[in-house]
Amino acid sequence: MNRLNRTSSRRDFVTRVSAGIGAFSLVNALPSLSAASSVNKSSKLGIAFIGLGNYATKQLAPAMEQAEDCYLAGIVTGTKAKEAVWREKYGIKKENIYNYENFDLIAANADIDIVYVVLPNSMHAEYTIRAAKAGKHVICEKPMALTAKEGQTMIDACEKYNVLLSIGYRLHFDPNTREIMKVAAEKPYGKAQYVHSEAAFIMGGNKGWRLSKEMAGGGAMMDMGIYSIQAARYATGEEPIAVRAQEYKTDQDKFKEVDETVTWQMEFPGGAYSNSMTSYNARANRLYVSYQKGAALLEPATKYTGIKGNIQKRVLEVQPINQQARQMDGFAQSVKSGTPSIVPGEEGMRDMRVIDAIYRSLANGGRRELI
């Protein structure tokens, strides 16, 4: 069983980055996977979405039409009215439509190779584990789980049932984001010394489960904050060892159950330091990195399209790609080859360990080491 080390070595980071640079080829093959061996490696793999909310409807489903290695083969929904709409729009077979009660029958469906969990955060672990037990490879949307401990149960289940697990980190498939990762790995400007990362938006109206502590596990930190954590991690090429965090609320009523605005600082073993923020009541979308001999900027840094910036004097123009299509194709390629995703469950666990530490700092104050 693979357990996360307290920190990841520079060599591990370079390996992870090199695995995805360029065509995002995959390395470090896993042992032979029984589920992987049953797929048709010459054809597109079938993906079923669990949950048909805004992200699945407006981003993932349209992106699937641009994918080259996978297609939308099935859906899982608790809303009967959505079945006919999706079936007609995407040509889904009637027998490939499931609900939350009969979901486990998906084990016998040869059309579906991969399940993409696009549910409220509190349901990620349950349906990842159930999908793994059904013999389906899994993409789980971020955040991976409510806690690092819960995330480990997901990794353990996928290992037990010999299926691959990937987390929905679309930015790892964005060319300009990968340029930042490449600089961290190769260090042409020396080590990163300071990182500033921001990811925030103003939440209008009532966003349902996202404002529920029970369903979301937290507020902006669990949703947008992961982008800021990720940015600092891949900009330095290191794993943080400690955090300090602060919380602010300008709308006590709306955000009575979850965090609205959080700022935090992370310490890295090589001496780098980061300052980050996330919010449901502010606008921010930026990554700045100061190296020993230069600097880099992505602004916007996390949008579905339009990521741009510069590294020193080199301009990073907007790349005309679909992040989600690349992400799903990348995982389909992993399944076909029996090799791990470039964003495996362990990558999600690294973020959850940081988030756990941030919430401990918010609750008790002061510096909190990652555990």
C-alpha positions as CSV (number, residue, x, y, z in Angstrom):
1,M,0.0,0.0,0.0
2,N,1.4,3.4,-1.0
3,R,1.5,5.9,1.9
4,L,2.4,9.5,1.4
5,N,5.8,10.5,2.8
6,R,6.0,13.6,4.8
7,T,7.6,15.4,1.9
8,S,8.3,14.5,-1.7
9,S,11.8,14.6,-3.0
10,R,12.9,16.8,-5.9
11,R,13.6,13.7,-7.9
12,D,9.9,12.6,-7.4
13,F,8.7,16.0,-8.5
14,V,10.9,16.0,-11.6
15,T,9.6,12.5,-12.5
16,R,6.0,13.6,-12.1
17,V,6.4,16.7,-14.2
18,S,8.5,14.9,-16.9
19,A,5.7,12.3,-17.2
20,G,3.3,14.9,-18.6
21,I,5.4,17.5,-20.5
22,G,4.6,17.8,-24.2
23,A,2.2,15.1,-25.3
24,F,1.6,14.2,-21.6
25,S,3.0,10.8,-22.0
26,L,2.8,8.6,-19.0
27,V,5.6,6.8,-17.2
28,N,6.2,4.6,-14.1
29,A,4.0,1.7,-15.1
30,L,1.9,0.0,-12.5
31,P,1.7,-3.7,-12.2
32,S,-0.7,-5.4,-14.6
33,L,-4.2,-4.2,-13.9
34,S,-7.1,-6.7,-14.3
35,A,-9.5,-3.9,-15.3
36,A,-7.1,-2.3,-17.7
37,S,-6.4,-5.6,-19.4
38,S,-10.1,-5.9,-20.3
39,V,-10.4,-2.6,-22.3
40,N,-10.1,-2.3,-26.0
41,K,-6.9,-0.3,-26.4
42,S,-7.7,0.6,-30.0
43,S,-11.0,2.2,-29.4
44,K,-12.4,5.1,-27.4
45,L,-13.2,4.2,-23.8
46,G,-16.6,4.8,-22.3
47,I,-17.0,7.3,-19.5
48,A,-20.1,7.6,-17.2
49,F,-20.7,10.8,-15.3
50,I,-22.0,10.5,-11.7
51,G,-23.9,13.7,-11.1
52,L,-25.2,16.1,-13.8
53,G,-24.8,19.4,-12.1
54,N,-23.4,22.6,-13.6
55,Y,-19.8,21.5,-14.1
56,A,-20.8,18.2,-15.8
57,T,-23.4,19.9,-17.9
58,K,-21.6,23.0,-19.0
59,Q,-18.0,21.9,-19.1
60,L,-17.4,18.2,-19.1
61,A,-20.1,17.1,-21.5
62,P,-19.2,19.6,-24.2
63,A,-15.5,18.8,-23.7
64,M,-16.2,15.2,-24.2
65,E,-17.3,16.0,-27.8
66,Q,-13.7,17.2,-28.4
67,A,-12.1,14.1,-26.8
68,E,-10.2,11.7,-28.9
69,D,-9.7,8.7,-26.6
70,C,-13.0,8.6,-24.7
71,Y,-16.7,9.3,-25.2
72,L,-19.8,9.8,-23.0
73,A,-21.2,6.3,-22.6
74,G,-23.4,6.7,-19.6
75,I,-24.9,8.8,-16.8
76,V,-25.9,8.4,-13.2
77,T,-28.5,10.9,-12.0
78,G,-31.1,11.2,-9.3
79,T,-33.3,13.5,-11.4
80,K,-35.6,11.6,-13.7
81,A,-36.2,14.6,-16.0
82,K,-32.6,14.8,-16.9
83,E,-32.4,11.2,-18.3
84,A,-34.3,11.9,-21.5
85,V,-32.5,15.2,-22.1
86,W,-29.1,13.7,-21.8
87,R,-30.0,10.6,-23.7
88,E,-31.3,12.6,-26.7
89,K,-28.5,15.1,-26.7
90,Y,-25.6,12.7,-26.4
91,G,-27.0,9.5,-27.8
92,I,-26.7,7.6,-24.6
93,K,-28.1,4.1,-24.6
94,K,-31.1,3.6,-22.3
95,E,-29.4,0.7,-20.5
96,N,-26.4,3.0,-19.7
97,I,-28.5,5.3,-17.6
98,Y,-28.4,4.7,-13.8
99,N,-29.6,6.3,-10.6
100,Y,-28.0,6.3,-7.2
101,E,-30.0,3.2,-6.0
102,N,-29.0,0.9,-8.9
103,F,-25.6,2.3,-9.6
104,D,-23.8,-0.8,-8.5
105,L,-25.2,-2.7,-11.5
106,I,-22.8,-0.7,-13.6
107,A,-20.3,-3.5,-12.8
108,A,-21.9,-5.6,-15.5
109,N,-21.8,-2.9,-18.2
110,A,-19.0,-3.4,-20.7
111,D,-19.7,-0.1,-22.4
112,I,-18.4,1.8,-19.3
113,D,-14.7,1.7,-18.5
114,I,-14.4,4.9,-16.4
115,V,-16.6,6.6,-13.9
116,Y,-16.3,10.4,-13.4
117,V,-17.5,11.4,-9.9
118,V,-19.0,14.9,-10.2
119,L,-21.0,15.0,-7.0
120,P,-21.0,17.2,-3.9
121,N,-17.7,16.8,-1.9
122,S,-19.3,14.7,0.8
123,M,-20.2,12.0,-1.7
124,H,-16.8,11.7,-3.4
125,A,-15.5,8.9,-1.2
126,E,-18.6,6.8,-1.3
127,Y,-19.0,6.7,-5.0
128,T,-15.3,6.4,-5.7
129,I,-15.2,3.3,-3.5
130,R,-18.4,1.9,-5.1
131,A,-17.1,2.5,-8.6
132,A,-13.8,0.8,-7.7
133,K,-15.7,-2.2,-6.3
134,A,-17.6,-2.3,-9.6
135,G,-14.3,-2.6,-11.4
136,K,-14.4,0.8,-13.0
137,H,-11.5,3.2,-13.2
138,V,-12.3,6.5,-11.5
139,I,-11.8,10.2,-12.0
140,C,-12.9,12.1,-8.9
141,E,-13.5,15.8,-9.1
142,K,-11.6,18.0,-6.6
143,P,-11.4,18.3,-3.7
144,M,-10.7,14.6,-3.5
145,A,-12.4,14.1,-0.2
146,L,-13.4,15.9,3.0
147,T,-10.2,15.0,4.8
148,A,-6.9,13.3,4.0
149,K,-7.9,10.3,6.1
150,E,-11.0,9.9,3.9
151,G,-8.9,10.3,0.8
152,Q,-6.7,7.4,1.9
153,T,-9.7,5.1,2.0
154,M,-10.3,6.0,-1.7
155,I,-6.8,5.2,-2.7
156,D,-6.9,2.0,-0.7
157,A,-10.1,0.9,-2.4
158,C,-8.8,1.5,-5.9
159,E,-5.6,-0.4,-5.1
160,K,-7.7,-3.3,-3.6
161,Y,-9.9,-3.6,-6.7
162,N,-7.0,-3.0,-9.2
163,V,-8.4,0.2,-10.8
164,L,-6.8,3.5,-11.5
165,L,-7.8,6.7,-9.7
166,S,-7.3,10.2,-11.0
167,I,-8.3,13.6,-9.5
168,G,-9.9,16.2,-11.7
169,Y,-6.9,18.6,-11.9
170,R,-7.5,20.0,-15.4
171,L,-4.7,22.6,-15.0
172,H,-2.1,19.9,-15.1
173,F,-3.1,19.5,-18.8
174,D,-2.8,23.2,-19.6
175,P,0.4,24.0,-21.6
176,N,1.1,27.3,-19.9
177,T,0.6,25.9,-16.4
178,R,2.9,23.1,-17.4
179,E,5.6,25.6,-18.3
180,I,5.5,26.8,-14.7
181,M,6.0,23.2,-13.6
182,K,8.8,22.7,-16.0
183,V,10.7,25.7,-14.7
184,A,10.3,24.4,-11.1
185,A,11.7,21.0,-12.2
186,E,14.6,22.3,-14.3
187,K,15.4,25.5,-12.4
188,P,16.8,27.7,-15.2
189,Y,16.3,30.7,-13.0
190,G,17.3,29.1,-9.8
191,K,15.0,28.0,-7.0
192,A,11.6,29.6,-6.4
193,Q,11.9,31.8,-3.3
194,Y,8.4,33.3,-3.0
195,V,5.0,32.4,-4.5
196,H,1.8,34.5,-4.4
197,S,-1.3,32.6,-5.5
198,E,-4.9,33.7,-5.6
199,A,-8.2,32.0,-6.6
200,A,-11.5,33.6,-5.8
201,F,-14.8,34.7,-7.2
202,I,-18.0,36.4,-6.0
203,M,-20.7,33.8,-5.3
204,G,-24.0,35.3,-6.3
205,G,-27.3,34.0,-4.9
206,N,-27.6,30.7,-3.0
207,K,-25.3,28.0,-4.4
208,G,-27.0,25.2,-2.5
209,W,-24.7,22.5,-1.2
210,R,-21.6,24.6,-1.5
211,L,-22.8,26.6,1.5
212,S,-23.5,23.5,3.5
213,K,-20.7,22.4,5.9
214,E,-22.1,18.8,5.8
215,M,-22.1,18.6,2.0
216,A,-19.1,20.7,1.1
217,G,-16.8,20.1,4.0
218,G,-15.8,23.8,3.9
219,G,-16.3,26.8,1.7
220,A,-14.0,28.7,-0.6
221,M,-11.0,26.8,0.8
222,M,-12.3,23.4,-0.4
223,D,-13.5,24.8,-3.8
224,M,-11.1,27.5,-5.1
225,G,-8.4,27.3,-2.4
226,I,-7.1,24.0,-3.8
227,Y,-6.0,26.0,-6.9
228,S,-3.9,28.3,-4.8
229,I,-2.4,25.4,-2.9
230,Q,-1.7,23.5,-6.1
231,A,-0.1,26.6,-7.7
232,A,2.3,27.1,-4.8
233,R,3.2,23.4,-4.8
234,Y,3.9,23.1,-8.5
235,A,5.6,26.5,-8.7
236,T,8.2,25.5,-6.1
237,G,8.4,21.8,-7.0
238,E,8.2,21.0,-3.3
239,E,5.7,19.9,-0.7
240,P,4.9,22.4,2.2
241,I,5.9,21.5,5.7
242,A,3.8,24.0,7.7
243,V,1.1,26.5,7.3
244,R,-0.4,29.6,9.1
245,A,-4.0,30.6,8.2
246,Q,-6.4,33.5,8.7
247,E,-10.2,33.7,8.0
248,Y,-12.4,36.7,7.3
249,K,-16.2,37.0,6.7
250,T,-17.9,40.0,5.3
251,D,-21.2,38.2,5.0
252,Q,-21.8,36.4,8.2
253,D,-25.3,35.2,7.3
254,K,-24.6,33.8,3.8
255,F,-21.4,32.0,5.0
256,K,-22.5,31.0,8.4
257,E,-21.6,27.4,7.9
258,V,-18.5,27.6,5.7
259,D,-15.5,29.8,5.2
260,E,-15.8,32.9,2.9
261,T,-12.3,34.3,2.6
262,V,-9.1,32.6,3.8
263,T,-5.5,33.7,3.6
264,W,-2.6,31.4,4.4
265,Q,1.2,31.1,4.3
266,M,3.1,28.0,3.5
267,E,6.7,27.0,4.4
268,F,8.7,24.8,2.0
269,P,11.7,22.6,3.0
270,G,14.0,24.4,0.5
271,G,13.4,27.8,2.1
272,A,10.6,29.0,-0.2
273,Y,7.6,30.8,1.2
274,S,4.1,31.3,-0.2
275,N,1.3,33.7,0.5
276,S,-2.1,32.6,-0.8
277,M,-5.8,33.5,-0.7
278,T,-9.2,32.2,-1.7
279,S,-12.6,33.7,-1.4
280,Y,-16.3,33.4,-2.3
281,N,-16.7,37.1,-2.0
282,A,-13.8,38.6,-4.0
283,R,-12.3,38.5,-7.5
284,A,-8.8,37.1,-7.9
285,N,-7.0,34.8,-10.4
286,R,-3.3,35.1,-10.3
287,L,0.0,33.2,-9.8
288,Y,3.3,35.0,-9.3
289,V,6.6,33.3,-8.7
290,S,9.9,35.0,-7.7
291,Y,13.0,32.9,-8.5
292,Q,16.6,33.5,-7.5
293,K,17.2,35.0,-11.0
294,G,13.9,36.0,-12.3
295,A,10.1,35.8,-12.1
296,A,7.0,34.3,-13.7
297,L,3.3,35.3,-13.8
298,L,0.1,33.7,-14.9
299,E,-2.9,35.9,-15.0
300,P,-5.5,34.6,-15.2
301,A,-4.1,31.4,-13.7
302,T,-7.1,29.1,-13.2
303,K,-9.7,29.8,-15.8
304,Y,-11.1,27.2,-18.2
305,T,-9.7,29.2,-21.1
306,G,-7.5,32.2,-21.5
307,I,-4.6,31.3,-19.2
308,K,-1.6,33.5,-20.1
309,G,1.4,35.3,-18.7
310,N,5.1,35.3,-18.9
311,I,8.3,33.6,-17.7
312,Q,11.0,36.3,-17.6
313,K,10.8,38.0,-21.0
314,R,9.1,35.0,-22.6
315,V,5.4,35.6,-23.3
316,L,3.0,32.7,-22.7
317,E,0.2,33.2,-25.2
318,V,-3.2,31.8,-24.7
319,Q,-3.3,28.2,-25.9
320,P,-6.4,27.1,-27.9
321,I,-7.0,23.8,-26.1
322,N,-9.8,22.3,-24.0
323,Q,-8.4,21.5,-20.6
324,Q,-11.2,19.0,-19.7
325,A,-10.9,17.1,-23.0
326,R,-7.2,16.8,-22.5
327,Q,-7.7,15.7,-18.9
328,M,-10.2,13.0,-19.8
329,D,-8.1,11.8,-22.8
330,G,-5.0,11.7,-20.6
331,F,-6.8,9.4,-18.1
332,A,-8.2,7.2,-21.0
333,Q,-4.6,6.8,-22.2
334,S,-3.5,5.8,-18.7
335,V,-6.2,3.1,-18.6
336,K,-5.3,1.8,-22.0
337,S,-1.6,1.5,-21.1
338,G,-2.1,0.4,-17.5
339,T,0.0,3.3,-16.3
340,P,-0.8,5.8,-13.5
341,S,-2.5,9.2,-14.2
342,I,-0.3,12.2,-14.0
343,V,-2.8,13.4,-11.3
344,P,-3.3,10.2,-9.3
345,G,-5.1,9.9,-5.9
346,E,-1.8,10.7,-4.1
347,E,-1.8,14.1,-5.7
348,G,-5.2,14.8,-4.3
349,M,-4.0,13.6,-0.9
350,R,-1.1,16.1,-0.9
351,D,-3.7,18.9,-1.2
352,M,-5.9,17.4,1.5
353,R,-3.0,17.3,4.0
354,V,-2.5,21.0,3.4
355,I,-6.2,21.8,3.8
356,D,-6.4,19.7,7.0
357,A,-3.5,21.8,8.4
358,I,-5.1,25.1,7.3
359,Y,-8.3,24.2,9.1
360,R,-6.4,23.2,12.2
361,S,-4.7,26.6,12.0
362,L,-8.0,28.4,11.6
363,A,-9.5,26.5,14.5
364,N,-6.6,26.8,16.9
365,G,-4.4,29.5,15.6
366,G,-0.7,29.6,14.9
367,R,1.7,27.5,12.8
368,R,0.6,24.0,12.0
369,E,2.8,21.3,10.6
370,L,1.5,18.9,8.0
371,I,0.8,15.4,9.3
